[in-house]
Amino acid sequence: MDSIIICLEALDIYSTDQINNFLSTDNKKPNYQILSIRNSNYLRHPSCFSICNFTDTIHIIHKIYQITNKPFIQKLINQILEDYISPSKQLSLFTIQYISRFRYIYSKTQDLYNIDHYNNLINIENIAISNIYILNNAQNKYGIYNIIKYLYI
């Protein structure tokens, strides 16, 4: 789930704030206990003592689905996918910036907590594009099911 949240943050830096605000007002929990990509993400590292229960996970998945189906986000996702699958090997500046932001956020968050976890730059780029594809499928009829199925794998 973390890589999808990183993908959303790389697309729109305010996405994680929307998830935080939604969960804190919906569940009456303080912000320090819920999802935050920048600090105290209890979904990310196993050494954290906070427990992510099933209800919180469902709320997070639902909010990811809502954010993903916003027209602005869908336009960005489609632009990156069209650029990435185009016959020319030259990526647009926006796609390069997305991959760079994803790489930065990923290395800032994942490598910090998982010392033995290492991915080279090509694998991180593949993760970034795979997550864009998953978020693109969220606009389909069974979009939320596709997100849950991806997270289950």
Protein Blocks (a to p, Z undefined) as FASTA:
>chain_A
ZZmmmmmmmmpmklmmmmmmmmmmmnopafklmccfkgopaklpmkbcbdcdfklmmmmm
mmmmmmmmpmklmmmmmmmmmmmmpmblbdcfklmmmmmmmmmmmmmmmmmmmmmlccdf
klmmmmmmmmmmmmmmmmmmklmmmmmmmmmZZ
